[in-house]
Amino acid sequence: MLFDTHVHLNADQFSDDVDHVIENAKQAGVEMMLVVGFDEKTINKAMDLVDHYDFLYAAIGWHPVDAIDLTDEYLTWIEELAKHPKVVAIGETGLDYHWDKSPVDVQKEAFRKQIQLAKKLKLPLIIHDREAHEDIVQVLKEEKAEEVGGIMHCFAGDSEIAQQCLEMNFYISFGGPVTFKNAKLPKEVAKNLPMDRLLIETDAPYLAPHPYRGKRNEPAYVTLVAEKIAELKELSYEEVAQITTENAKRLFGIS
């Protein structure tokens, strides 16, 4: 059984067939999924989904691209919602230097506030890092994020960055890009990572794995990520499924 630790079933791309997509995932052996809400609309939808399906859990936070829209009122709202028993993480939060909607200083402030919230609530963090590896590590260190740890979602850094994240109590998660033919770096990092700190995800509907690259991703495709990790680690598919699921349950406090 697999645990997709990052999926956006609350995205518009699934608005017409989310029940079918969830059923596909169950048929593929996906036992649990973490639905990530990152703004008002997607947080509300995530909460609806986890109330409807007993095997879905939620992470709620504010995406760095939209950091400029994060108000104190939204932070208070997130804090209140996070008391729901099926909210198991704060995020996704972090830094994104690819898009320029929100200035870097605004992103960093929103990131710091959400780390502080996670520590207050004693919940792990889901970290979004796009082209911002060194600054992500610096902020996490300065805010003592190791107190709660969390997940480096869809990790794209090198082994040195991965090691610094491991030392701060974070798990490293891989999605579709680790299956891409030209993806040397994530394969190298995944190969050398300790299995007790490794997680798998889809980030569906984005970043579909090979051979579906460029198409709508689905949580059922996390099987392809698990297969690639098994190949890289020279383990059986069943071992990867069991260990990554146990890792996720341990991090999220799911018995």
C-alpha positions as CSV (number, residue, x, y, z in Angstrom):
1,M,0.0,0.0,0.0
2,L,1.2,3.5,-0.9
3,F,0.9,6.9,0.6
4,D,0.9,9.9,-1.8
5,T,2.2,12.6,0.4
6,H,1.4,15.5,-1.9
7,V,-1.6,15.7,-4.1
8,H,-3.9,18.5,-5.2
9,L,-7.2,16.7,-5.5
10,N,-8.7,20.1,-4.7
11,A,-7.4,21.5,-8.0
12,D,-9.7,22.7,-10.8
13,Q,-8.3,20.0,-13.1
14,F,-10.1,17.4,-10.9
15,S,-13.4,19.3,-10.5
16,D,-15.3,17.0,-12.9
17,D,-14.1,13.6,-11.9
18,V,-12.4,13.7,-8.5
19,D,-14.3,10.6,-7.2
20,H,-13.2,8.6,-10.3
21,V,-9.6,9.8,-9.8
22,I,-9.7,8.7,-6.1
23,E,-11.1,5.3,-7.1
24,N,-8.3,4.9,-9.6
25,A,-5.8,5.6,-6.9
26,K,-7.4,3.1,-4.5
27,Q,-7.4,0.4,-7.3
28,A,-3.7,1.1,-7.8
29,G,-2.9,0.4,-4.2
30,V,-2.8,4.0,-2.9
31,E,-3.9,3.6,0.7
32,M,-3.6,7.2,1.9
33,M,-3.2,10.7,0.4
34,L,-2.2,14.1,1.7
35,V,-4.4,16.8,0.0
36,V,-2.5,20.1,0.1
37,G,-4.4,23.4,0.3
38,F,-2.4,26.6,-0.4
39,D,-4.9,29.4,-0.7
40,E,-8.5,30.2,0.4
41,K,-10.2,28.2,-2.3
42,T,-7.9,25.1,-2.2
43,I,-7.9,25.0,1.6
44,N,-11.7,25.0,1.7
45,K,-11.8,22.2,-0.9
46,A,-9.2,20.2,1.0
47,M,-11.2,20.4,4.2
48,D,-14.3,19.2,2.3
49,L,-12.4,16.2,0.8
50,V,-10.9,15.0,4.1
51,D,-14.4,15.2,5.8
52,H,-15.8,13.0,2.9
53,Y,-13.0,10.4,2.6
54,D,-11.6,8.6,5.7
55,F,-8.2,7.9,4.0
56,L,-7.5,11.5,3.0
57,Y,-5.6,13.9,5.2
58,A,-4.9,17.6,4.7
59,A,-2.0,20.0,4.8
60,I,-3.0,23.7,4.9
61,G,-0.9,26.7,4.3
62,W,-0.1,29.6,1.9
63,H,1.9,29.2,-1.3
64,P,4.9,31.4,-1.7
65,V,3.8,32.6,-5.1
66,D,0.7,34.1,-3.5
67,A,2.6,35.3,-0.3
68,I,1.6,38.9,-1.2
69,D,-2.1,37.9,-0.5
70,L,-1.5,36.4,2.9
71,T,-3.1,38.5,5.6
72,D,-3.1,38.1,9.4
73,E,-6.7,37.2,9.1
74,Y,-5.9,34.3,6.8
75,L,-3.2,33.1,9.2
76,T,-5.6,33.1,12.1
77,W,-8.1,31.2,9.9
78,I,-5.4,28.6,9.0
79,E,-4.6,28.2,12.7
80,E,-8.2,27.5,13.6
81,L,-8.7,25.0,10.8
82,A,-5.5,23.3,11.7
83,K,-7.1,22.1,14.9
84,H,-9.2,19.7,12.8
85,P,-7.9,16.1,13.6
86,K,-7.2,15.3,9.9
87,V,-5.0,18.4,9.3
88,V,-1.6,16.8,9.8
89,A,0.8,19.5,8.4
90,I,1.3,23.2,7.7
91,G,2.0,24.1,4.0
92,E,2.8,24.2,1.4
93,T,5.0,27.1,2.3
94,G,8.5,28.1,1.3
95,L,10.1,30.2,-1.4
96,D,9.6,30.3,-5.2
97,Y,12.0,32.4,-7.3
98,H,10.7,31.2,-10.6
99,W,7.6,33.4,-10.6
100,D,7.7,37.1,-9.6
101,K,4.1,37.8,-8.3
102,S,5.4,38.1,-4.7
103,P,8.7,39.9,-3.8
104,V,11.3,37.8,-2.1
105,D,11.1,39.8,1.2
106,V,7.3,39.2,1.3
107,Q,7.8,35.5,0.6
108,K,10.3,35.2,3.4
109,E,8.0,36.9,5.9
110,A,5.1,34.6,5.0
111,F,7.4,31.6,5.2
112,R,8.7,32.6,8.6
113,K,5.2,33.2,9.9
114,Q,4.1,29.7,8.8
115,I,7.1,28.1,10.4
116,Q,6.2,29.8,13.6
117,L,2.6,28.6,13.3
118,A,3.7,25.0,12.7
119,K,5.9,25.2,15.8
120,K,3.0,26.7,17.8
121,L,0.7,23.9,16.7
122,K,3.4,21.2,16.8
123,L,2.7,20.1,13.2
124,P,5.3,19.3,10.5
125,L,5.9,21.6,7.5
126,I,5.4,20.9,3.8
127,I,8.1,22.9,2.0
128,H,7.9,24.3,-1.5
129,D,11.3,25.1,-2.9
130,R,11.7,26.4,-6.4
131,E,15.1,27.8,-7.4
132,A,15.7,28.9,-3.8
133,H,17.6,26.1,-2.1
134,E,20.2,28.1,-0.1
135,D,17.6,30.7,1.1
136,I,15.2,27.9,2.1
137,V,17.8,26.2,4.3
138,Q,18.9,29.6,5.8
139,V,15.3,30.5,6.8
140,L,14.6,27.0,8.2
141,K,17.8,27.2,10.3
142,E,17.1,30.7,11.6
143,E,13.5,29.8,12.6
144,K,14.6,26.5,14.2
145,A,12.3,24.5,12.0
146,E,14.0,21.3,13.2
147,E,11.6,21.4,16.2
148,V,8.8,20.2,13.9
149,G,10.6,19.0,10.8
150,G,8.5,18.1,7.8
151,I,8.8,17.3,4.1
152,M,11.0,18.9,1.3
153,H,8.3,18.4,-1.3
154,C,9.3,17.3,-4.8
155,F,12.9,17.7,-3.9
156,A,15.1,19.3,-6.7
157,G,18.3,20.1,-4.7
158,D,21.6,18.3,-4.6
159,S,23.0,15.9,-2.1
160,E,24.5,18.7,0.0
161,I,21.2,20.5,0.4
162,A,19.5,17.2,1.1
163,Q,22.0,16.4,3.9
164,Q,21.3,19.8,5.5
165,C,17.6,19.2,5.4
166,L,18.0,15.7,6.9
167,E,20.0,17.3,9.8
168,M,17.0,19.6,10.4
169,N,14.6,16.7,10.9
170,F,13.1,16.8,7.3
171,Y,12.1,14.0,5.1
172,I,12.9,14.2,1.3
173,S,10.1,13.5,-1.1
174,F,10.3,12.6,-4.7
175,G,7.6,12.8,-7.4
176,G,7.4,12.4,-11.2
177,P,10.6,14.2,-12.1
178,V,12.7,11.3,-10.6
179,T,11.3,9.1,-13.4
180,F,12.3,11.5,-16.2
181,K,15.0,10.1,-18.5
182,N,17.3,13.2,-18.2
183,A,16.8,13.7,-14.4
184,K,20.3,12.8,-13.2
185,L,20.3,14.9,-10.0
186,P,17.1,13.6,-8.3
187,K,18.1,10.0,-9.2
188,E,21.5,10.5,-7.6
189,V,20.0,12.1,-4.5
190,A,17.4,9.4,-4.1
191,K,19.9,6.6,-4.6
192,N,22.0,7.9,-1.7
193,L,19.3,8.9,0.7
194,P,18.5,6.8,3.8
195,M,15.3,4.9,3.3
196,D,13.9,6.0,6.7
197,R,13.7,9.6,5.5
198,L,12.4,9.1,2.0
199,L,8.8,9.7,0.8
200,I,7.0,9.6,-2.5
201,E,4.3,11.8,-4.0
202,T,2.7,12.9,-7.2
203,D,2.0,16.6,-6.9
204,A,-1.0,15.7,-9.1
205,P,-2.3,17.2,-11.4
206,Y,1.2,18.5,-12.0
207,L,4.5,16.8,-12.9
208,A,3.2,13.5,-14.3
209,P,5.9,10.8,-14.3
210,H,7.2,9.1,-17.4
211,P,5.5,7.9,-19.6
212,Y,2.7,10.4,-18.9
213,R,4.9,13.5,-18.8
214,G,3.0,16.5,-20.0
215,K,-0.4,15.0,-19.3
216,R,-2.6,15.4,-16.2
217,N,-1.0,13.6,-13.3
218,E,-3.1,11.4,-11.0
219,P,-2.4,9.9,-7.5
220,A,-2.5,6.4,-9.1
221,Y,0.7,7.3,-10.8
222,V,2.6,7.3,-7.5
223,T,3.1,3.6,-8.3
224,L,5.6,4.7,-11.1
225,V,7.5,6.8,-8.6
226,A,7.7,3.9,-6.2
227,E,8.9,1.6,-9.0
228,K,11.7,4.1,-9.9
229,I,12.8,4.4,-6.3
230,A,12.9,0.6,-6.0
231,E,15.1,0.4,-9.1
232,L,17.5,3.1,-7.8
233,K,17.7,1.6,-4.3
234,E,17.9,-2.0,-5.5
235,L,14.9,-2.9,-3.3
236,S,11.6,-4.6,-4.1
237,Y,8.5,-2.5,-5.0
238,E,6.8,-3.9,-1.9
239,E,9.7,-2.8,0.4
240,V,9.6,0.7,-1.0
241,A,5.8,0.8,-0.6
242,Q,5.9,-0.4,3.0
243,I,8.8,1.8,4.1
244,T,7.6,5.0,2.6
245,T,4.1,4.5,3.9
246,E,5.5,3.9,7.4
247,N,7.7,7.0,7.1
248,A,4.7,9.1,6.2
249,K,2.5,7.7,9.0
250,R,5.2,8.3,11.5
251,L,5.8,11.9,10.4
252,F,2.0,12.7,10.4
253,G,1.3,10.9,13.6
254,I,-1.2,8.5,11.9
255,S,-1.6,5.2,13.7
